[in-house]
Amino acid sequence: MKDITVIFFCFCAFGGEFGVDSDRGNKRYFWQVSDFHFDASYSSRHGDPSKMCHEGSVSNFSQLGMFGNYLCDAPWKLVTSAMQAMKDFSPDPDFILWSGDSIPHVKDADINLEKVYINIGNVTDEIRKTFPNTSIFPVLGNHDSYPSNEMPYDINLSDYYRQILTSSHWDSLLDDNCQKQFQKGGYFSISPHFGLRIIALNTNLYSTLNTLTNHLVDPADQFQWLDGQLDDARKSKEKVFLVAHISPGFFEKIPNFPWFYEDYNKRYLDLLRKHADIITAQFYGHEHTDSFRLLYDSNSTEKPIGCLLLSPSVTPWRSTLPGVGANNPAIRLFEYDIETGIIQRYQQFYLNLTAANIDRNATWLQEYDTKEDYALDKITPYDMQHLVDSFYNIKNGIFQKYLIFNSVSQELTPACNSSCFQQNICAITKLVVDEYESCIAGSKTTSNPSSTKNPDSTTKKHHDHDNDFPKLMYYVIGAIAIVIFVIFLIIGFLCISRRRKIVPPRYAKFGSLPVN
């Protein structure tokens, strides 16, 4: 019995030498925050909810919430509250990804270019003040231009990008090299630490709402530049994070609603596929909803090679698009492995706007954790594919969770029929235009999500061989257990041998045992 006790304590003592917590030093964190849409005209006393909560011509409106309203954009109190919550939850991140859109959803007639610069500058100054020693990497949103959506592509015709640096104070966020790149078209590349390259893109140039660029082959030469940056990253043995405002593909809330012009969508996806081996993660905003996209190998729809993460917004504004609701304000914290660049998990934090306004106090909470609520080991294309596969099993409730999280828990009992289900699946898994259109057209032949049965044969599900996975795992787990047991015995016998050579006093404490 004494020998068994010695074995146990020796095993604990030597545990650190065999890798227990050995990866803790590789775990790092960063924030993503998106779509502030700060509205300086928000009036909590006399605001008209039908007019973006701006002060109305009459003053008989009930008092609005101090942190915002679901029909309106973010007041300053909400903007600062979100930043302070980031500081409270994780005060020392490696960096912050700020994925665009600081300007409110107002008519172009109600704003001008000078106000655009000032508005973005106010948000810039506040986030810099909140995180004075943290690297902040911003990208432009489609509302950050004037007129909105009309992102310029020719620096000889516009000094917009230079003004963003100077008048909106992005020169306080970006180093000289990034500023030089940024002036060419609102994009830049930077390596925050060895082995990782962050490429910040201006995908507003490809937006279907941008009438300035729809006739061009390569607006602002960004495609050529991106291809070169990814080639350089490969040569330098770097992993890459891509960050942009608008993602390729389609909106999951509305059928047949593309974000990019088709030619730009194809070229962008071609580059993602070409360099998929070094792009470990992609981060977008714009939709205000919480979703993701999967990109597949062009030669196999069974092989996911890219994962695009879409972060929800700070603004709670209910879109004017039909069928698109409001959301609670949100911020997102990522954990990643500094050596591999692989995202390990992310935690979604949110503000229950209704409760905050009633309490007159902003209490931000964790909405979910991908490890706990989605049971994801990591955030890789294959892990996210397994998440999509789990959506088909209605009994497990995962798809219902996804729907709730999609609105940042603003809609707690979302209704979703078979067409809605397929609409989400098509948007998540079909980024190529013709593939998406075929997917949507075939929605009537797919499974009904209200059914507890698996999809029928007309719905192609990835990884059908996964049914054999648990059986394989039994063998793997058994083999690992045997190896651990053998190591345990070896360590124990070594400890017993050493104990016999150096015998402590009879009543010595365990702390006096010699431990290397």
Steps between C-alpha positions, in 0.01 A plus 500: 500500500789733581648433159167586333488826695851585387404423140205738522695791643792449265261501207356832616849641557624400156174596326632835387791331325257304286317799356227579752398860425794521262287685241386772738775730382371476142151622585446862410194720462369775276175688457281559199252786513284601207234740376480764772284724277533781752220756466579833664140613434344230719276670757384301801267781609326611183605245241252366246547121452352527152777746410807319635430645849595846384324790665156544345296808418274422795606395846231249598716191453562286804853507634731265314758272654831658593690210336300493180191372326446204269370735229802727515878513485738516794514803733835597645422326831469169318825554308699574815324222690607243239861614516501495880356148498787390276741656747330330795487151349847496343707814566824391334425335163767445238306730267152617402335443163257783431297389200344823384186716483502789745248716310124475578236381254388846396419649163790652309314832513528497880877466508809614312861393457627721779253344744610156384861578588405650836273210594763236418758712682291511817471121509872467420601729784281314749626153414859626511435663838347178634788285372800737494762224477322254271543467123172584326450395139200669334327446167245716324129422482263580216340781704839657574509658154303792359264450335448173686612188310692708242848397606755676272747291302730763345720705732556747217131588510452504876703569815252304711752245629752766595229690685399187694859479622529865597150635570367176651828436685575156362859618481499444878416132441717409201876520456663681208517193278132416555403861432689494172314185392167630628508809279495280188149371569419452868693176554819404683703210638685469829672233711410553868744227599725241342315241294172690455395747233176698520368614163235771526286536188257751355233265367258791465663539159319180393159583649193475278401841639820667380419646158851642459673166452264266315679556166854437627718190486694564821382803702794677667719204388402321820475150348853524362629639828324229704642221286849645546457533876389140531794383288736695726337353811556148368866572425540643849328195652229719650140416575243758396193662655277678250276778630247698297157653535291323235535127441450320168193285446139564595297635791345219705191707589385571144510252208702595193660804663869511396752736656757512215466548128523152352836547326656640816348221706660238276841665494501548876409136562765387252764681705369351824523152351846559354639599839273297727794316658633816666173688573406370844208736569286770342301769683213709365210716620238693301198271540447588870408133549708219649583247231781330309586369155688198368710485185564167328769366275406562137553130426305364796188625676595259779817690593457827693814712465396838636289643781363855497376633836235774496482703820180675612483874554509746786205691356161340577336660194221305333573486129249637251548185291193274513529211742811633672458576868693688766779365720648557840837682506795260476878469533712190436814366672722246320751257644769387258820297495787739442714231333246351259270799454200270551198643680432286807167652598310824519272645764209715397406776745183704479289767665133430564391840376152485651633413846779759478255778422264397781783472754679805360814291528688307231578147618677312223484120522639200320241378253683183402835325468572289192659226710210475741197581287607359164740234638772613259859404577633768268374738234625334184318423174453137604372591847253747352393238247410268787296786647308533174445124494355520851238748378323215321431319827212706633486299823833640623377860488822634347333667203250667733794631704656635182176684416486661844866599486444634148306793649727518807215365715268781400254247358480210744237292319584538131269321259667322210326274250663274241562788258662705776716204598621443147552873452745499791675182386540632144642833620745327735627234260454644149710808428522445124209665319377209286542252787297723729227545241476124449487449876217750545311363201517153651372606841162336443665160476703531820410389847256687719683633807191443712543128437706289736620280216826534314502679162371292214716384214443816299698705753869427473656503843874525556704228666251215471779274624480667839256229614804275546690761694395397855609138440844619392523722804461201733820351359684833515395567859590147601847527347561835670388358835744209467789733415419726796480198732839372384656845550337515842658168600844597367495827694379316808777240490758776447367682802495183712859426401610849596303481825685186604832672443409815695268416792366804685429499874201289590274794575629732228241697305452434131658835433836364612507234230768579243332616176700588194 
